[in-house]
Amino acid sequence: MGSGGSIGVLIDTNILLYVYDKADPFNAILDKFEYKPRFYIHKLVLNELDMLQSKYKKSTKIQSKVNVAKEYLEVFRGWWELIDLYSDLPTDDALIATSKTMGLILFTNDEELRHRALKENIEIIFMGRGGKIIKSFHTI
């Protein structure tokens, strides 16, 4: 549920990278919910963005995607809360454990992670083609 009994949504790295393609994940979810859920970004997701930036220094496209994702997070800084739970685990494992512990909906387009989450009875949201359509296994 997130803090204070409201719906909480934990955002995966790949969703943030869609911002480069003109997706607006926070507002896309707001269009589906009747109220604003609380958004959460895991510390390991921020670490993954930094790792991508470092690993793909010669890829202008990856650099641009990561920069746009970071700028998006900065613009919407008041909308999300940083989480640092299970940070000793690999990122996907930490996202699963955090979602389960905190009762959060996991927002990811990673097919393997979506299947793992569903097996753990974690509700998921994912984007359709072009980042335009939000699909969900959570009733919204």
N, CA, C and O atoms as CSV, one atom per row, in Angstrom:
chain,resi,resn,atom,element,x,y,z
A,1,MET,N,N,0.805,-1.207,0.000
A,1,MET,CA,C,0.000,0.000,0.000
A,1,MET,C,C,0.843,1.263,0.000
A,1,MET,O,O,0.363,2.318,-0.414
A,2,GLY,N,N,2.066,1.183,0.446
A,2,GLY,CA,C,2.838,2.413,0.554
A,2,GLY,C,C,2.635,3.029,1.914
A,2,GLY,O,O,1.944,2.457,2.757
A,3,SER,N,N,3.220,4.175,2.141
A,3,SER,CA,C,3.130,4.815,3.444
A,3,SER,C,C,1.771,5.463,3.645
A,3,SER,O,O,1.193,6.012,2.707
A,4,GLY,N,N,1.272,5.402,4.848
A,4,GLY,CA,C,0.026,6.080,5.196
A,4,GLY,C,C,-1.213,5.463,4.577
A,4,GLY,O,O,-2.253,6.119,4.512
A,5,GLY,N,N,-1.131,4.188,4.107
A,5,GLY,CA,C,-2.297,3.519,3.578
A,5,GLY,C,C,-2.638,3.884,2.143
A,5,GLY,O,O,-3.620,3.377,1.601
A,6,SER,N,N,-1.856,4.747,1.516
A,6,SER,CA,C,-2.116,5.087,0.120
A,6,SER,C,C,-1.437,4.067,-0.791
A,6,SER,O,O,-0.564,3.314,-0.359
A,7,ILE,N,N,-1.844,4.055,-2.039
A,7,ILE,CA,C,-1.225,3.158,-3.009
A,7,ILE,C,C,0.187,3.657,-3.302
A,7,ILE,O,O,0.396,4.852,-3.514
A,8,GLY,N,N,1.135,2.758,-3.314
A,8,GLY,CA,C,2.510,3.095,-3.631
A,8,GLY,C,C,2.961,2.349,-4.868
A,8,GLY,O,O,2.608,1.186,-5.063
A,9,VAL,N,N,3.738,3.013,-5.700
A,9,VAL,CA,C,4.224,2.433,-6.943
A,9,VAL,C,C,5.755,2.529,-6.962
A,9,VAL,O,O,6.325,3.614,-6.857
A,10,LEU,N,N,6.398,1.378,-7.098
A,10,LEU,CA,C,7.850,1.304,-7.165
A,10,LEU,C,C,8.263,1.245,-8.638
A,10,LEU,O,O,7.843,0.352,-9.374
A,11,ILE,N,N,9.085,2.201,-9.056
A,11,ILE,CA,C,9.452,2.367,-10.464
A,11,ILE,C,C,10.772,1.655,-10.772
A,11,ILE,O,O,11.768,1.845,-10.075
A,12,ASP,N,N,10.764,0.832,-11.829
A,12,ASP,CA,C,11.965,0.143,-12.277
A,12,ASP,C,C,12.753,1.039,-13.235
A,12,ASP,O,O,12.209,1.977,-13.817
A,13,THR,N,N,14.022,0.739,-13.384
A,13,THR,CA,C,14.920,1.531,-14.235
A,13,THR,C,C,14.403,1.659,-15.662
A,13,THR,O,O,14.437,2.745,-16.241
A,14,ASN,N,N,13.922,0.551,-16.232
A,14,ASN,CA,C,13.529,0.582,-17.642
A,14,ASN,C,C,12.375,1.551,-17.904
A,14,ASN,O,O,12.277,2.110,-18.996
A,15,ILE,N,N,11.519,1.750,-16.935
A,15,ILE,CA,C,10.412,2.701,-17.094
A,15,ILE,C,C,10.972,4.116,-17.210
A,15,ILE,O,O,10.494,4.911,-18.019
A,16,LEU,N,N,11.971,4.426,-16.415
A,16,LEU,CA,C,12.568,5.767,-16.467
A,16,LEU,C,C,13.249,6.027,-17.810
A,16,LEU,O,O,13.279,7.165,-18.278
A,17,LEU,N,N,13.790,4.991,-18.423
A,17,LEU,CA,C,14.458,5.164,-19.704
A,17,LEU,C,C,13.479,5.468,-20.842
A,17,LEU,O,O,13.878,5.992,-21.882
A,18,TYR,N,N,12.196,5.138,-20.645
A,18,TYR,CA,C,11.167,5.455,-21.647
A,18,TYR,C,C,10.893,6.954,-21.739
A,18,TYR,O,O,10.306,7.410,-22.720
A,19,VAL,N,N,11.299,7.712,-20.756
A,19,VAL,CA,C,11.082,9.159,-20.786
A,19,VAL,C,C,11.762,9.761,-22.017
A,19,VAL,O,O,11.269,10.729,-22.595
A,20,TYR,N,N,12.876,9.189,-22.406
A,20,TYR,CA,C,13.603,9.633,-23.600
A,20,TYR,C,C,12.708,9.567,-24.844
A,20,TYR,O,O,12.828,10.386,-25.755
A,21,ASP,N,N,11.812,8.578,-24.861
A,21,ASP,CA,C,10.896,8.382,-25.991
A,21,ASP,C,C,9.582,9.127,-25.796
A,21,ASP,O,O,8.562,8.774,-26.388
A,22,LYS,N,N,9.615,10.162,-24.959
A,22,LYS,CA,C,8.467,11.048,-24.705
A,22,LYS,C,C,7.399,10.445,-23.795
A,22,LYS,O,O,6.298,10.989,-23.699
A,23,ALA,N,N,7.699,9.345,-23.133
A,23,ALA,CA,C,6.762,8.795,-22.156
A,23,ALA,C,C,6.817,9.642,-20.889
A,23,ALA,O,O,7.848,10.235,-20.571
A,24,ASP,N,N,5.719,9.692,-20.184
A,24,ASP,CA,C,5.640,10.411,-18.919
A,24,ASP,C,C,5.021,9.451,-17.904
A,24,ASP,O,O,3.818,9.508,-17.650
A,25,PRO,N,N,5.842,8.568,-17.321
A,25,PRO,CA,C,5.283,7.510,-16.474
A,25,PRO,C,C,4.469,7.995,-15.280
A,25,PRO,O,O,3.432,7.408,-14.972
A,26,PHE,N,N,4.906,9.038,-14.610
A,26,PHE,CA,C,4.145,9.506,-13.448
A,26,PHE,C,C,2.756,9.985,-13.864
A,26,PHE,O,O,1.755,9.575,-13.276
A,27,ASN,N,N,2.695,10.836,-14.859
A,27,ASN,CA,C,1.402,11.360,-15.295
A,27,ASN,C,C,0.548,10.312,-15.985
A,27,ASN,O,O,-0.679,10.392,-15.929
A,28,ALA,N,N,1.164,9.329,-16.636
A,28,ALA,CA,C,0.399,8.239,-17.245
A,28,ALA,C,C,-0.344,7.452,-16.168
A,28,ALA,O,O,-1.489,7.044,-16.362
A,29,ILE,N,N,0.321,7.244,-15.032
A,29,ILE,CA,C,-0.341,6.549,-13.924
A,29,ILE,C,C,-1.429,7.430,-13.318
A,29,ILE,O,O,-2.509,6.944,-12.980
A,30,LEU,N,N,-1.145,8.725,-13.180
A,30,LEU,CA,C,-2.159,9.628,-12.639
A,30,LEU,C,C,-3.426,9.604,-13.475
A,30,LEU,O,O,-4.526,9.738,-12.940
A,31,ASP,N,N,-3.282,9.434,-14.781
A,31,ASP,CA,C,-4.445,9.354,-15.665
A,31,ASP,C,C,-5.289,8.119,-15.374
A,31,ASP,O,O,-6.484,8.107,-15.670
A,32,LYS,N,N,-4.688,7.080,-14.798
A,32,LYS,CA,C,-5.394,5.820,-14.537
A,32,LYS,C,C,-5.954,5.725,-13.122
A,32,LYS,O,O,-6.980,5.083,-12.899
A,33,PHE,N,N,-5.288,6.355,-12.177
A,33,PHE,CA,C,-5.763,6.339,-10.800
A,33,PHE,C,C,-6.691,7.529,-10.581
A,33,PHE,O,O,-6.564,8.547,-11.261
A,34,GLU,N,N,-7.597,7.409,-9.664
A,34,GLU,CA,C,-8.481,8.527,-9.341
A,34,GLU,C,C,-7.820,9.494,-8.371
A,34,GLU,O,O,-8.359,10.565,-8.094
A,35,TYR,N,N,-6.668,9.125,-7.862
A,35,TYR,CA,C,-5.907,9.986,-6.980
A,35,TYR,C,C,-4.428,9.694,-7.213
A,35,TYR,O,O,-4.073,8.703,-7.850
A,36,LYS,N,N,-3.581,10.559,-6.695
A,36,LYS,CA,C,-2.139,10.418,-6.912
A,36,LYS,C,C,-1.553,9.382,-5.955
A,36,LYS,O,O,-1.595,9.558,-4.737
A,37,PRO,N,N,-1.006,8.300,-6.515
A,37,PRO,CA,C,-0.312,7.357,-5.639
A,37,PRO,C,C,1.041,7.938,-5.233
A,37,PRO,O,O,1.480,8.939,-5.800
A,38,ARG,N,N,1.683,7.337,-4.287
A,38,ARG,CA,C,3.029,7.747,-3.915
A,38,ARG,C,C,4.001,6.929,-4.763
A,38,ARG,O,O,3.884,5.706,-4.845
A,39,PHE,N,N,4.948,7.598,-5.385
A,39,PHE,CA,C,5.939,6.927,-6.206
A,39,PHE,C,C,7.212,6.712,-5.398
A,39,PHE,O,O,7.600,7.549,-4.583
A,40,TYR,N,N,7.851,5.575,-5.644
A,40,TYR,CA,C,9.084,5.227,-4.958
A,40,TYR,C,C,10.156,4.861,-5.982
A,40,TYR,O,O,9.885,4.175,-6.968
A,41,ILE,N,N,11.367,5.329,-5.732
A,41,ILE,CA,C,12.526,4.978,-6.546
A,41,ILE,C,C,13.526,4.297,-5.613
A,41,ILE,O,O,13.901,4.846,-4.577
A,42,HIS,N,N,13.947,3.106,-5.993
A,42,HIS,CA,C,14.908,2.376,-5.171
A,42,HIS,C,C,16.317,2.920,-5.420
A,42,HIS,O,O,16.663,3.303,-6.538
A,43,LYS,N,N,17.108,2.943,-4.371
A,43,LYS,CA,C,18.493,3.400,-4.493
A,43,LYS,C,C,19.234,2.621,-5.576
A,43,LYS,O,O,20.069,3.183,-6.286
A,44,LEU,N,N,18.932,1.328,-5.705
A,44,LEU,CA,C,19.603,0.510,-6.716
A,44,LEU,C,C,19.198,0.897,-8.141
A,44,LEU,O,O,19.966,0.685,-9.080
A,45,VAL,N,N,18.011,1.456,-8.307
A,45,VAL,CA,C,17.592,1.955,-9.618
A,45,VAL,C,C,18.450,3.166,-9.994
A,45,VAL,O,O,18.903,3.281,-11.133
A,46,LEU,N,N,18.668,4.055,-9.042
A,46,LEU,CA,C,19.558,5.195,-9.293
A,46,LEU,C,C,20.977,4.711,-9.587
A,46,LEU,O,O,21.658,5.256,-10.456
A,47,ASN,N,N,21.418,3.683,-8.855
A,47,ASN,CA,C,22.739,3.108,-9.105
A,47,ASN,C,C,22.827,2.514,-10.513
A,47,ASN,O,O,23.856,2.626,-11.178
A,48,GLU,N,N,21.728,1.877,-10.961
A,48,GLU,CA,C,21.715,1.310,-12.315
A,48,GLU,C,C,21.837,2.414,-13.368
A,48,GLU,O,O,22.532,2.245,-14.370
A,49,LEU,N,N,21.170,3.527,-13.142
A,49,LEU,CA,C,21.294,4.647,-14.080
A,49,LEU,C,C,22.757,5.115,-14.154
A,49,LEU,O,O,23.283,5.355,-15.241
A,50,ASP,N,N,23.394,5.239,-13.007
A,50,ASP,CA,C,24.806,5.642,-12.976
A,50,ASP,C,C,25.691,4.610,-13.673
A,50,ASP,O,O,26.616,4.964,-14.405
A,51,MET,N,N,25.394,3.319,-13.435
A,51,MET,CA,C,26.171,2.243,-14.045
A,51,MET,C,C,26.025,2.274,-15.568
A,51,MET,O,O,27.009,2.112,-16.289
A,52,LEU,N,N,24.800,2.482,-16.059
A,52,LEU,CA,C,24.580,2.569,-17.511
A,52,LEU,C,C,25.370,3.729,-18.109
A,52,LEU,O,O,25.971,3.606,-19.176
A,53,GLN,N,N,25.355,4.844,-17.407
A,53,GLN,CA,C,26.072,6.024,-17.882
A,53,GLN,C,C,27.576,5.757,-17.951
A,53,GLN,O,O,28.249,6.190,-18.886
A,54,SER,N,N,28.084,5.052,-16.968
A,54,SER,CA,C,29.510,4.742,-16.916
A,54,SER,C,C,29.894,3.654,-17.932
A,54,SER,O,O,30.913,3.765,-18.614
A,55,LYS,N,N,29.080,2.620,-18.023
A,55,LYS,CA,C,29.375,1.478,-18.888
A,55,LYS,C,C,29.298,1.831,-20.376
A,55,LYS,O,O,30.071,1.316,-21.182
A,56,TYR,N,N,28.370,2.704,-20.728
A,56,TYR,CA,C,28.139,3.040,-22.135
A,56,TYR,C,C,28.554,4.470,-22.449
A,56,TYR,O,O,27.803,5.222,-23.069
A,57,LYS,N,N,29.745,4.834,-22.020
A,57,LYS,CA,C,30.244,6.201,-22.225
A,57,LYS,C,C,30.290,6.604,-23.692
A,57,LYS,O,O,30.143,7.783,-24.015
A,58,LYS,N,N,30.492,5.640,-24.581
A,58,LYS,CA,C,30.612,5.950,-26.000
A,58,LYS,C,C,29.273,5.915,-26.739
A,58,LYS,O,O,29.208,6.243,-27.924
A,59,SER,N,N,28.225,5.524,-26.053
A,59,SER,CA,C,26.902,5.462,-26.686
A,59,SER,C,C,26.140,6.757,-26.405
A,59,SER,O,O,25.671,6.990,-25.291
A,60,THR,N,N,26.031,7.574,-27.418
A,60,THR,CA,C,25.321,8.844,-27.259
A,60,THR,C,C,23.867,8.613,-26.866
A,60,THR,O,O,23.305,9.357,-26.063
A,61,LYS,N,N,23.265,7.574,-27.441
A,61,LYS,CA,C,21.852,7.300,-27.155
A,61,LYS,C,C,21.645,6.901,-25.693
A,61,LYS,O,O,20.742,7.416,-25.033
A,62,ILE,N,N,22.471,5.992,-25.189
A,62,ILE,CA,C,22.337,5.579,-23.780
A,62,ILE,C,C,22.594,6.772,-22.864
A,62,ILE,O,O,21.864,6.981,-21.895
A,63,GLN,N,N,23.620,7.548,-23.164
A,63,GLN,CA,C,23.919,8.735,-22.366
A,63,GLN,C,C,22.709,9.671,-22.340
A,63,GLN,O,O,22.337,10.185,-21.286
A,64,SER,N,N,22.111,9.883,-23.489
A,64,SER,CA,C,20.938,10.765,-23.577
A,64,SER,C,C,19.769,10.203,-22.794
A,64,SER,O,O,19.090,10.940,-22.078
A,65,LYS,N,N,19.520,8.882,-22.922
A,65,LYS,CA,C,18.409,8.253,-22.195
A,65,LYS,C,C,18.579,8.411,-20.685
A,65,LYS,O,O,17.636,8.761,-19.974
A,66,VAL,N,N,19.792,8.149,-20.211
A,66,VAL,CA,C,20.053,8.251,-18.774
A,66,VAL,C,C,19.935,9.706,-18.316
A,66,VAL,O,O,19.338,9.979,-17.275
A,67,ASN,N,N,20.494,10.634,-19.078
A,67,ASN,CA,C,20.401,12.053,-18.707
A,67,ASN,C,C,18.952,12.525,-18.649
A,67,ASN,O,O,18.569,13.242,-17.725
A,68,VAL,N,N,18.152,12.129,-19.623
A,68,VAL,CA,C,16.739,12.521,-19.640
A,68,VAL,C,C,16.009,11.903,-18.449
A,68,VAL,O,O,15.179,12.563,-17.823
A,69,ALA,N,N,16.310,10.644,-18.131
A,69,ALA,CA,C,15.695,9.983,-16.974
A,69,ALA,C,C,16.042,10.716,-15.680
A,69,ALA,O,O,15.176,10.933,-14.833
A,70,LYS,N,N,17.302,11.095,-15.531
A,70,LYS,CA,C,17.731,11.810,-14.321
A,70,LYS,C,C,17.085,13.199,-14.239
A,70,LYS,O,O,16.681,13.638,-13.162
A,71,GLU,N,N,16.993,13.878,-15.367
A,71,GLU,CA,C,16.334,15.191,-15.391
A,71,GLU,C,C,14.859,15.063,-15.021
A,71,GLU,O,O,14.320,15.895,-14.291
A,72,TYR,N,N,14.216,14.024,-15.524
A,72,TYR,CA,C,12.800,13.762,-15.205
A,72,TYR,C,C,12.630,13.579,-13.696
A,72,TYR,O,O,11.733,14.160,-13.087
A,73,LEU,N,N,13.500,12.766,-13.109
A,73,LEU,CA,C,13.426,12.548,-11.658
A,73,LEU,C,C,13.648,13.843,-10.889
A,73,LEU,O,O,13.016,14.069,-9.857
A,74,GLU,N,N,14.530,14.684,-11.379
A,74,GLU,CA,C,14.784,15.965,-10.712
A,74,GLU,C,C,13.559,16.884,-10.816
A,74,GLU,O,O,13.179,17.526,-9.837
A,75,VAL,N,N,12.955,16.943,-11.984
A,75,VAL,CA,C,11.756,17.782,-12.185
A,75,VAL,C,C,10.623,17.330,-11.260
A,75,VAL,O,O,9.898,18.157,-10.707
A,76,PHE,N,N,10.478,16.017,-11.100
A,76,PHE,CA,C,9.390,15.465,-10.290
A,76,PHE,C,C,9.869,15.037,-8.904
A,76,PHE,O,O,9.271,14.150,-8.294
A,77,ARG,N,N,10.926,15.646,-8.406
A,77,ARG,CA,C,11.529,15.243,-7.127
A,77,ARG,C,C,10.525,15.212,-5.968
A,77,ARG,O,O,10.638,14.366,-5.081
A,78,GLY,N,N,9.584,16.086,-5.968
A,78,GLY,CA,C,8.596,16.109,-4.887
A,78,GLY,C,C,7.552,15.006,-4.985
A,78,GLY,O,O,6.743,14.838,-4.073
A,79,TRP,N,N,7.562,14.268,-6.057
A,79,TRP,CA,C,6.562,13.223,-6.294
A,79,TRP,C,C,7.002,11.844,-5.841
A,79,TRP,O,O,6.168,10.949,-5.701
A,80,TRP,N,N,8.294,11.652,-5.610
A,80,TRP,CA,C,8.774,10.325,-5.285
A,80,TRP,C,C,9.671,10.338,-4.058
A,80,TRP,O,O,10.239,11.356,-3.662
A,81,GLU,N,N,9.764,9.158,-3.488
A,81,GLU,CA,C,10.553,8.973,-2.279
A,81,GLU,C,C,11.622,7.914,-2.557
A,81,GLU,O,O,11.351,6.905,-3.208
A,82,LEU,N,N,12.813,8.147,-2.068
A,82,LEU,CA,C,13.911,7.201,-2.223
A,82,LEU,C,C,13.769,6.072,-1.204
A,82,LEU,O,O,13.502,6.307,-0.025
A,83,ILE,N,N,13.954,4.844,-1.683
A,83,ILE,CA,C,13.912,3.664,-0.821
A,83,ILE,C,C,15.270,2.984,-0.872
A,83,ILE,O,O,15.882,2.874,-1.935
A,84,ASP,N,N,15.732,2.532,0.280
A,84,ASP,CA,C,17.010,1.825,0.348
A,84,ASP,C,C,16.840,0.575,1.215
A,84,ASP,O,O,17.424,0.470,2.293
A,85,LEU,N,N,16.033,-0.368,0.728
A,85,LEU,CA,C,15.826,-1.644,1.411
A,85,LEU,C,C,16.427,-2.755,0.559
A,85,LEU,O,O,16.395,-2.687,-0.670
A,86,TYR,N,N,16.965,-3.757,1.198
A,86,TYR,CA,C,17.490,-4.933,0.503
A,86,TYR,C,C,18.548,-4.563,-0.535
A,86,TYR,O,O,18.672,-5.237,-1.557
A,87,SER,N,N,19.301,-3.514,-0.285
A,87,SER,CA,C,20.289,-3.030,-1.253
A,87,SER,C,C,21.500,-3.947,-1.390
A,87,SER,O,O,22.350,-3.730,-2.252
A,88,ASP,N,N,21.579,-4.965,-0.545
A,88,ASP,CA,C,22.654,-5.947,-0.672
A,88,ASP,C,C,22.320,-7.006,-1.726
A,88,ASP,O,O,23.172,-7.818,-2.088
A,89,LEU,N,N,21.072,-6.993,-2.219
A,89,LEU,CA,C,20.621,-7.951,-3.232
A,89,LEU,C,C,20.808,-7.372,-4.631
A,89,LEU,O,O,20.977,-6.162,-4.786
A,90,PRO,N,N,20.778,-8.241,-5.659
A,90,PRO,CA,C,20.723,-7.706,-7.028
A,90,PRO,C,C,19.459,-6.853,-7.193
A,90,PRO,O,O,18.473,-7.054,-6.483
A,91,THR,N,N,19.493,-5.920,-8.115
A,91,THR,CA,C,18.413,-4.940,-8.251
A,91,THR,C,C,17.030,-5.581,-8.359
A,91,THR,O,O,16.119,-5.207,-7.620
A,92,ASP,N,N,16.860,-6.538,-9.267
A,92,ASP,CA,C,15.536,-7.139,-9.442
A,92,ASP,C,C,15.060,-7.826,-8.163
A,92,ASP,O,O,13.887,-7.724,-7.805
A,93,ASP,N,N,15.964,-8.523,-7.473
A,93,ASP,CA,C,15.606,-9.177,-6.211
A,93,ASP,C,C,15.199,-8.141,-5.161
A,93,ASP,O,O,14.252,-8.348,-4.402
A,94,ALA,N,N,15.922,-7.036,-5.131
A,94,ALA,CA,C,15.603,-5.964,-4.177
A,94,ALA,C,C,14.245,-5.345,-4.494
A,94,ALA,O,O,13.481,-5.030,-3.581
A,95,LEU,N,N,13.939,-5.170,-5.779
A,95,LEU,CA,C,12.631,-4.609,-6.153
A,95,LEU,C,C,11.498,-5.545,-5.747
A,95,LEU,O,O,10.463,-5.092,-5.257
A,96,ILE,N,N,11.687,-6.840,-5.948
A,96,ILE,CA,C,10.680,-7.831,-5.538
A,96,ILE,C,C,10.499,-7.790,-4.021
A,96,ILE,O,O,9.377,-7.682,-3.527
A,97,ALA,N,N,11.603,-7.877,-3.289
A,97,ALA,CA,C,11.535,-7.899,-1.823
A,97,ALA,C,C,10.934,-6.609,-1.273
A,97,ALA,O,O,10.125,-6.652,-0.346
A,98,THR,N,N,11.316,-5.472,-1.829
A,98,THR,CA,C,10.800,-4.184,-1.370
A,98,THR,C,C,9.307,-4.067,-1.656
A,98,THR,O,O,8.538,-3.632,-0.799
A,99,SER,N,N,8.902,-4.454,-2.859
A,99,SER,CA,C,7.476,-4.404,-3.219
A,99,SER,C,C,6.657,-5.267,-2.273
A,99,SER,O,O,5.594,-4.862,-1.801
A,100,LYS,N,N,7.166,-6.458,-2.005
A,100,LYS,CA,C,6.446,-7.393,-1.134
A,100,LYS,C,C,6.363,-6.862,0.299
A,100,LYS,O,O,5.294,-6.870,0.909
A,101,THR,N,N,7.483,-6.407,0.824
A,101,THR,CA,C,7.536,-5.921,2.204
A,101,THR,C,C,6.652,-4.690,2.413
A,101,THR,O,O,5.953,-4.579,3.420
A,102,MET,N,N,6.694,-3.767,1.449
A,102,MET,CA,C,5.975,-2.501,1.604
A,102,MET,C,C,4.585,-2.506,0.961
A,102,MET,O,O,3.847,-1.526,1.067
A,103,GLY,N,N,4.230,-3.604,0.298
A,103,GLY,CA,C,2.928,-3.686,-0.351
A,103,GLY,C,C,2.798,-2.729,-1.525
A,103,GLY,O,O,1.743,-2.130,-1.734
A,104,LEU,N,N,3.885,-2.586,-2.297
A,104,LEU,CA,C,3.901,-1.653,-3.414
A,104,LEU,C,C,3.561,-2.358,-4.724
A,104,LEU,O,O,3.791,-3.557,-4.875
A,105,ILE,N,N,3.019,-1.606,-5.655
A,105,ILE,CA,C,2.822,-2.072,-7.024
A,105,ILE,C,C,4.139,-1.848,-7.748
A,105,ILE,O,O,4.751,-0.789,-7.609
A,106,LEU,N,N,4.578,-2.831,-8.518
A,106,LEU,CA,C,5.832,-2.719,-9.250
A,106,LEU,C,C,5.546,-2.273,-10.679
A,106,LEU,O,O,4.789,-2.924,-11.399
A,107,PHE,N,N,6.150,-1.167,-11.084
A,107,PHE,CA,C,5.982,-0.594,-12.421
A,107,PHE,C,C,7.228,-0.930,-13.227
A,107,PHE,O,O,8.272,-0.302,-13.055
A,108,THR,N,N,7.117,-1.928,-14.115
A,108,THR,CA,C,8.268,-2.389,-14.890
A,108,THR,C,C,7.827,-2.909,-16.249
A,108,THR,O,O,6.709,-3.399,-16.408
A,109,ASN,N,N,8.708,-2.797,-17.214
A,109,ASN,CA,C,8.480,-3.407,-18.520
A,109,ASN,C,C,9.381,-4.618,-18.725
A,109,ASN,O,O,9.401,-5.202,-19.808
A,110,ASP,N,N,10.113,-4.991,-17.710
A,110,ASP,CA,C,10.979,-6.161,-17.755
A,110,ASP,C,C,10.089,-7.406,-17.633
A,110,ASP,O,O,9.522,-7.673,-16.574
A,111,GLU,N,N,9.978,-8.157,-18.727
A,111,GLU,CA,C,9.056,-9.292,-18.761
A,111,GLU,C,C,9.373,-10.335,-17.696
A,111,GLU,O,O,8.466,-10.841,-17.034
A,112,GLU,N,N,10.647,-10.657,-17.527
A,112,GLU,CA,C,11.034,-11.644,-16.516
A,112,GLU,C,C,10.685,-11.149,-15.108
A,112,GLU,O,O,10.182,-11.914,-14.285
A,113,LEU,N,N,10.950,-9.888,-14.840
A,113,LEU,CA,C,10.638,-9.317,-13.530
A,113,LEU,C,C,9.125,-9.291,-13.295
A,113,LEU,O,O,8.669,-9.553,-12.183
A,114,ARG,N,N,8.358,-8.983,-14.319
A,114,ARG,CA,C,6.891,-9.001,-14.192
A,114,ARG,C,C,6.399,-10.389,-13.799
A,114,ARG,O,O,5.556,-10.521,-12.912
A,115,HIS,N,N,6.923,-11.429,-14.459
A,115,HIS,CA,C,6.506,-12.796,-14.145
A,115,HIS,C,C,6.912,-13.185,-12.730
A,115,HIS,O,O,6.141,-13.822,-12.012
A,116,ARG,N,N,8.108,-12.806,-12.333
A,116,ARG,CA,C,8.554,-13.095,-10.964
A,116,ARG,C,C,7.653,-12.396,-9.948
A,116,ARG,O,O,7.272,-12.986,-8.937
A,117,ALA,N,N,7.315,-11.140,-10.223
A,117,ALA,CA,C,6.470,-10.380,-9.304
A,117,ALA,C,C,5.104,-11.043,-9.166
A,117,ALA,O,O,4.596,-11.203,-8.056
A,118,LEU,N,N,4.517,-11.423,-10.285
A,118,LEU,CA,C,3.198,-12.062,-10.244
A,118,LEU,C,C,3.236,-13.377,-9.466
A,118,LEU,O,O,2.289,-13.697,-8.747
A,119,LYS,N,N,4.324,-14.144,-9.604
A,119,LYS,CA,C,4.470,-15.396,-8.838
A,119,LYS,C,C,4.528,-15.120,-7.349
A,119,LYS,O,O,4.137,-15.959,-6.537
A,120,GLU,N,N,5.021,-13.930,-6.989
A,120,GLU,CA,C,5.120,-13.525,-5.583
A,120,GLU,C,C,3.863,-12.765,-5.125
A,120,GLU,O,O,3.832,-12.211,-4.026
A,121,ASN,N,N,2.832,-12.747,-5.977
A,121,ASN,CA,C,1.574,-12.038,-5.690
A,121,ASN,C,C,1.765,-10.533,-5.532
A,121,ASN,O,O,1.075,-9.884,-4.746
A,122,ILE,N,N,2.713,-9.991,-6.293
A,122,ILE,CA,C,2.947,-8.550,-6.307
A,122,ILE,C,C,2.232,-7.995,-7.526
A,122,ILE,O,O,2.411,-8.492,-8.638
A,123,GLU,N,N,1.432,-6.976,-7.322
A,123,GLU,CA,C,0.728,-6.354,-8.430
A,123,GLU,C,C,1.702,-5.574,-9.298
A,123,GLU,O,O,2.664,-4.989,-8.800
A,124,ILE,N,N,1.444,-5.572,-10.605
A,124,ILE,CA,C,2.351,-4.898,-11.526
A,124,ILE,C,C,1.589,-3.937,-12.436
A,124,ILE,O,O,0.386,-4.072,-12.655
A,125,ILE,N,N,2.321,-2.979,-12.947
A,125,ILE,CA,C,1.856,-2.074,-13.991
A,125,ILE,C,C,2.966,-2.051,-15.026
A,125,ILE,O,O,4.145,-2.070,-14.672
A,126,PHE,N,N,2.602,-2.010,-16.300
A,126,PHE,CA,C,3.624,-1.879,-17.330
A,126,PHE,C,C,3.091,-1.031,-18.464
A,126,PHE,O,O,1.884,-0.829,-18.599
A,127,MET,N,N,4.013,-0.537,-19.280
A,127,MET,CA,C,3.653,0.338,-20.391
A,127,MET,C,C,3.488,-0.467,-21.667
A,127,MET,O,O,4.168,-1.467,-21.894
A,128,GLY,N,N,2.559,0.004,-22.491
A,128,GLY,CA,C,2.384,-0.596,-23.808
A,128,GLY,C,C,3.363,-0.001,-24.795
A,128,GLY,O,O,4.252,0.761,-24.418
A,129,ARG,N,N,3.203,-0.344,-26.041
A,129,ARG,CA,C,4.107,0.109,-27.111
A,129,ARG,C,C,4.234,1.623,-27.120
A,129,ARG,O,O,3.250,2.345,-26.956
A,130,GLY,N,N,5.446,2.085,-27.310
A,130,GLY,CA,C,5.712,3.508,-27.411
A,130,GLY,C,C,5.578,4.261,-26.103
A,130,GLY,O,O,5.651,5.490,-26.087
A,131,GLY,N,N,5.382,3.541,-25.001
A,131,GLY,CA,C,5.264,4.195,-23.705
A,131,GLY,C,C,3.992,4.991,-23.538
A,131,GLY,O,O,3.886,5.785,-22.604
A,132,LYS,N,N,3.031,4.804,-24.411
A,132,LYS,CA,C,1.823,5.615,-24.384
A,132,LYS,C,C,0.711,5.011,-23.526
A,132,LYS,O,O,-0.011,5.743,-22.850
A,133,ILE,N,N,0.568,3.695,-23.544
A,133,ILE,CA,C,-0.573,3.047,-22.905
A,133,ILE,C,C,-0.109,2.337,-21.640
A,133,ILE,O,O,0.896,1.626,-21.643
A,134,ILE,N,N,-0.847,2.539,-20.578
A,134,ILE,CA,C,-0.546,1.828,-19.340
A,134,ILE,C,C,-1.451,0.611,-19.276
A,134,ILE,O,O,-2.670,0.711,-19.417
A,135,LYS,N,N,-0.829,-0.541,-19.060
A,135,LYS,CA,C,-1.580,-1.772,-18.859
A,135,LYS,C,C,-1.327,-2.197,-17.424
A,135,LYS,O,O,-0.326,-1.806,-16.824
A,136,SER,N,N,-2.217,-2.985,-16.880
A,136,SER,CA,C,-2.040,-3.314,-15.482
A,136,SER,C,C,-2.656,-4.643,-15.122
A,136,SER,O,O,-3.682,-5.038,-15.675
A,137,PHE,N,N,-2.023,-5.329,-14.191
A,137,PHE,CA,C,-2.631,-6.482,-13.556
A,137,PHE,C,C,-3.181,-6.061,-12.203
A,137,PHE,O,O,-3.539,-6.896,-11.372
A,138,HIS,N,N,-3.240,-4.771,-12.001
A,138,HIS,CA,C,-3.820,-4.169,-10.801
A,138,HIS,C,C,-5.047,-3.407,-11.265
A,138,HIS,O,O,-4.979,-2.653,-12.236
A,139,THR,N,N,-6.138,-3.589,-10.603
A,139,THR,CA,C,-7.352,-2.890,-10.991
A,139,THR,C,C,-7.190,-1.412,-10.692
A,139,THR,O,O,-7.084,-1.006,-9.534
A,140,ILE,N,N,-7.173,-0.608,-11.753
A,140,ILE,CA,C,-7.011,0.838,-11.581
A,140,ILE,C,C,-8.133,1.568,-12.281
A,140,ILE,O,O,-8.180,2.798,-12.255
